[in-house]
Structure formats: structure tokens, C-alpha cells
Amino acid sequence: MRQIEHGYALLRGGQLQAALEHISQLLALRPDDTSVQVLASETQLAHRNHDGALAHIDRAIGASGGDAALQLKKATLLVHLRRRSEAIATVAAAADRQPDNGRVQWHAGSLANHCNRPGLDRK
């Protein structure tokens, strides 16, 4: 876990190239580790590589067995990228995954509400 914390420290410190090198090493050692995939997504996002960030969060979701919190994280990224339709589908999947979890339902509802704002989809 210290390796993951170190990666986040590099990102917080603005050491983006060092973070990229660090996550590359971690991915080589632990490609199926959910935490490593989430850190890889954050690292790609810091590098403004949105497709890479989405690919890694998708891998994290898969590695976690479909964790609803990670699905909501993905939906949030999609909202920021103005990809409304994909964000709504992802939110719905998260809400369906944990129908009795009030926190997931609240976050899903908040994101879905945000998606209904005019002009969210890219043209």
C-alpha cells in the first residue's frame, strides 16, 4: 500500500513524470490490482490523457467485480468530459448494483441530476 501512497504523493507534489514512471512499474508488477488501476487512472488524468484515464478506471471496475463507487468515479469523469449519455448509463449501473446503499443512491441521483443540465453533451 505504501507504493500506492507514494504515487499519490508524487501527483500531489506535481511530479507528473515521476508519477508516470512509478505507475508504469506498479502496473508491470500488479496489473490486476484495483488500487493500482485507480492510481493509473488518476495519473493519466493528471497528464490530461482522458482516454487513458477511462481505460484504467474501466480496468479497476473490472478488477473490483464492478464496484459501485468506482462506477460513480467513472461517471464523474464522463460528466467532466461532457459525455452525458455514457455518464447516465454508468450512473444507472452503479445504482442498480447497490439498490440498498443510500450513499450510492444519493451520489447516483446527484450525478444523474447534473447530467440533465442543458448543453452537457459534446457536439
For each residue, the residues with C-beta under 8 A, 3 or more apart:
1: 4 5 35
2: 5 6
3: 6 7 22 26
4: 1 7 8 26 35 36 39
5: 1 2 8 9
6: 2 3 9 10 22
7: 3 4 10 11 19 22 23 26 39 43
8: 4 5 11 12 39 42
9: 5 6 12 13
10: 6 7 13 15 16 18 19 22
11: 7 8 14 15 16 19 42 43 46
12: 8 9
13: 9 10
14: 11
15: 10 11 18 19
16: 10 11 19 20 43 46 47
17: 20 21
18: 10 15 21 22
19: 7 10 11 15 16 22 23 43 46
20: 16 17 23 24 43 47
21: 17 18 24 25
22: 3 6 7 10 18 19 25 26
23: 7 19 20 26 27 36 39 40 43
24: 20 21 27 28
25: 21 22 28 29
26: 3 4 7 22 23 29 30 33 36 39 40
27: 23 24 30 31 36 40
28: 24 25 31
29: 25 26
30: 26 27 33 36
31: 27 28 36
32: 63
33: 26 30 36 37 63
34: 37 38 60 63 64 67 70
35: 1 4 38 39
36: 4 23 26 27 30 31 33 39 40
37: 33 34 40 41 56 57 59 60 63
38: 34 35 41 42 56 57 60 70 73
39: 4 7 8 23 26 35 36 42 43
40: 23 26 27 36 37 43 44 52 56 59
41: 37 38 44 45 52 53 54 55 56 57 60
42: 8 11 38 39 45 46 53
43: 7 11 16 19 20 23 39 40 46 47
44: 40 41 47 49 50 52 53 55 56
45: 41 42 48 49 50 53 77
46: 11 16 19 42 43
47: 16 20 43 44 52
48: 45
49: 44 45 52 53
50: 44 45 53 54 77 81
51: 54 55
52: 40 41 44 47 49 55 56
53: 41 42 44 45 49 50 56 57 77
54: 41 50 51 57 58 74 77 78
55: 41 44 51 52 58 59
56: 37 38 40 41 44 52 53 59 60
57: 37 38 41 53 54 60 61 70 73 74 77
58: 54 55 61 62 74
59: 37 40 55 56 62 63
60: 34 37 38 41 56 57 63 64 67 70
61: 57 58 64 66 67 70 71 74
62: 58 59 65 66
63: 32 33 34 37 59 60
64: 34 60 61 67 70
65: 62
66: 61 62 71 93 97
67: 34 60 61 64 70 71
68: 71 72 94 95 97 98 101 104
69: 72 73 94 104
70: 34 38 57 60 61 64 67 73 74
71: 61 66 67 68 74 75 90 91 93 94 97
72: 68 69 75 76 90 91 94 104 107 108 111
73: 38 57 69 70 76 77
74: 54 57 58 61 70 71 77 78 90
75: 71 72 78 79 87 90 91 94 108 111
76: 72 73 79 80 87 111
77: 45 50 53 54 57 73 74 80 81
78: 54 74 75 81 83 84 86 87 90
79: 75 76 82 83 84 87 111 114 115 120
80: 76 77
81: 50 77 78 122
82: 79 120 121 122
83: 78 79 86 87 121 122
84: 78 79 87 88 115 120 121
85: 88 89 121
86: 78 83 89 90
87: 75 76 78 79 83 84 90 91 111 115
88: 84 85 91 92 112 115
89: 85 86 92 93
90: 71 72 74 75 78 86 87 93 94
91: 71 72 75 87 88 94 95 108 111 112 115
92: 88 89 95 96 108 112
93: 66 71 89 90 96 97
94: 68 69 71 72 75 90 91 97 98 104 107 108
95: 68 91 92 98 99 104 105 108 109
96: 92 93 99
97: 66 68 71 93 94 104
98: 68 94 95 101 104 105
99: 95 96 105
100:
101: 68 98 104 105
102: 105 106
103: 106 107
104: 68 69 72 94 95 97 98 101 107 108
105: 95 98 99 101 102 108 109
106: 102 103 109 110
107: 72 94 103 104 110 111
108: 72 75 91 92 94 95 104 105 111 112
109: 95 105 106 112 113
110: 106 107 113 114
111: 72 75 76 79 87 91 107 108 114 115
112: 88 91 92 108 109 115 116
113: 109 110 116
114: 79 110 111 117 120
115: 79 84 87 88 91 111 112 120
116: 112 113 120
117: 114 120
118:
119:
120: 79 82 84 114 115 116 117
121: 82 83 84 85
122: 81 82 83
123:
